[in-house]
C-alpha cells in the first residue's frame, strides 16, 4: 500500500538570511478538515500494513503474556504518618491502574478509584490518574485524572473512609500535584489560567492557590502567582507551594519550564489574616541548585555550583543562604542524584555509571553512609507526580528496586538500614530471566568522549552481525536511562535479538557537564554519540547495517532522527515515537516555550542555528536513501504536538516514493492516546508489537516477511 502523500506547499521562511522550506506547514492546522482526513488515511495505511506482517500477532501474544506474569503490578506508592498506604495497583488482566489504600504493610487492600470510576468522571472516555496525594492524617485523597492521554488534569477529592467525593472538581490542574498542609486540612494546587486567546500562552500565567479540604474554588486563596506585590512572578514561571511536615514553613518554587535550576522562596506557614504570604528569596537559578529537600528543620540543596557532579549543602531553613550554607556531602568522581528527606535522615542517590547506590545522611550527623541494597540497579526516590519514597514524618523509605534483568521489587528500608520486602508485589513468573545478561561498554565518540552503553542479550550470543539489534537513546534534560526492567524486551531478546541502551551527552549519567555537552549549540554531540554507538555495535559483530535499528522517543526523537538522517547507511530502520522533529517551529506550540532552556530559541541567530541543526524534518534530503521509518504518536499529546510526526512522515514518504524501491514509511496514530505517559497496558502492548514487527520485517527475519505463514 502506498503512503497517502499530502500536497506539498511552497512555504519558505527566512531566518537570519537563511531560507527554510516547510512544504508541509499546512499539517500544523490540526483542526482543519483536510488535516484530520489525511491523518486518518495515514493511520489506516499504517494499521493495515502492520496488521499484514505475518509474525505480528504472535509477538503481540508474547508481549501480553510477558506482562501478565505478575499477579499484581504496582505503579506509584506513598505512605502517610497515619499509617495509611496509597498506591496504584493493576491486577493481571486489568488494563489500567486503580488507586488502592491499605493500613500499613499487612492491611487489606481497599479500592478508592478504579478504571470504571475514572472513565465515568470523563464522560465514558478512557482515563488515567495523572497524580495523587494523601493528607497526612490519611483522611482525604486528592488525585488528578485526564482522558485519552491528554493530561488535561481535573483534580478530585475523596473522603478515604466513606469513598465519597469532597468539594467540587478543580479543572485546569495540569500541574496540580496537591500539596497538603501539615494538619491535612488544606492543600496548595497550581491552576492554569482560563483558555487564552493565543494557544502558545496556554501554560503562562498559572498560579498556586490554597484550598481547604471541602471548599469550592471561589474560596481558594492566592499563595504565589503573577500580579503579587511581594514577588515578581514572571508569566512563564509555574508556581508551586509546598508545606513542611512540621507545620512551620511554606516553600515556594517558581519553575521555569524544563530548566532544572529554579527560584525558590520561603515564608512562614501561618498566613496573615489578609494579604500575601511573607515570602523571602531562598535560591536563584544562579545558585545551580537542581534539587532540594527539607527535614528536621534543615533545608538541603543539591548544586552543581563548583561541582559538575554535584555536592549537597544544608543549613537551618530560617537562616539558609547559599553563600554561607556548609557542604554536607562533598563533590567526588561519582554523581550525586535525587534527594529525599525522611524523619531519620536525608537519603540520596549516588550514581556509578547507570547503576545507583543508596546513601543517607542522618539529620545532624557529620558524615553520610551507604545503605547496602540486595541489588545495585535502579531505585526511585521520587516518581512521576511528585510521589516521594520518603516522608519527613516517617523513618526510612518505601521504594521499588530493580535492574536490567530483575523485575521491580517493592522494599521498605528502616532507620537502621534493614531492607525488607514491602509485601506489595509478588515476583512474576519471568521476573528474573536466567538466560539474559548485560554487557556494559564505553564507546569512543567522534571527539574522544567515552559514551556508556548497556547491551542486553542472551547468554552465549554469537557476534556474527546477524542479530536483530535495537539501539535506544534519549540524551536530553539530564535524564539518564537507568538499569530498569521491562518485560516487553523479552519478546525481542528471546528471538535472539539484542537491545543496546546508550546514554549520550545531554543525559546526566556523568553529571552536569555531560548534560550541558548535549544541549542547545552542543546538541550535535547527542546524535553523534549515538552514531558512534551504532558503529561500535557493527564493528564488534553485534549487528550489521541490515540488522540495526535506532529508536528515540520524545526529545529522543532528535537523537534517533538526526542519527538516521546523518548516517542513514548504518540503519535498516528508525522508530521515532512522539518525537520532537521540527525544532525550528517547536517553540510555537503550547509546550514549546517551556523547552527553550534546553534547546534554545529561534528568536536569536545562535538559537536558530542550533535548532536547525537538530531538526530532523529539515535534514530530509531528496537525494538520500533513508532506512525504513516508523513514526508513532498519540493525537492528544500535550507535550509534543502530533504535527511533528505528521510533517516528518510526509517528508520522508515523499522522498521514498520518488526513489525506486524506496523503504517503507509508516505513521502510526492512536486517537485515544497522548505522549504515552498515561497509556493503558493494551495500548502499550499494541504499540510495542507494531514496533517489533515492523523492525523484524525490515531486518529480513523470515517469519516476518510477506508470504510467511502466520504464527
Secondary structure, DSSP 8 states (H G I E B T S, - for coil): -----------EEEETTEEEE-TTGGGG-TTSHHHHHHHHHHHHHHHHHHHTSTTHHHHHHHHHHHHTTSSEEEEEEEE-TTSEEEEEEEETT-SS-EEEEEETTTS--EEEE-HHHHHHHTTTS-EEEEEEEE-TTS-EEEEEEEETT----EEEEEETTT--B-S--B---TT---EE-TTSSEEEEEE--S--SSGGGTTTT-EEEEEETT--GGG-EEEEETT-SSS---TTEEEEEEE-TTSSEEEEEEEETT-S--EEEEEESS--SSS----EEEE-GGG-EEEEEEETTEEEEEE-TT-TT-EEEEEEGGG--TTT-EEEE---SSEEEEEEE-SSEEEEEEEETTEEEEEEEETT-SS-EEE--S--SEE-SEETTTEES-BTTBSSEEEEEEETTEEEEEEEE-TT--EEE-SS----TTTT-TTEEEEEEEEE-TTS-EEEEEEEEETT---SS-S-EEEE----TT----S---TTHHHHHTTT-EEEEE--TTSSTT-HHHHHTTSGGGTHHHHHHHHHHHHHHHHTTS--TTTEEEEEETTHHHHHHHHHHH-GGG-SEEEEES----TTTGGGSTTTGGGHHHH--TTSHHHHHHHHHT-GGGG--TTS---EEEEEEETT-SSS-THHHHHHHHHHHHHHHTSTT---EEEEEETT-SSSTT--HHHHHHHHHHHHHHHHHHTT-GGGSTTS---
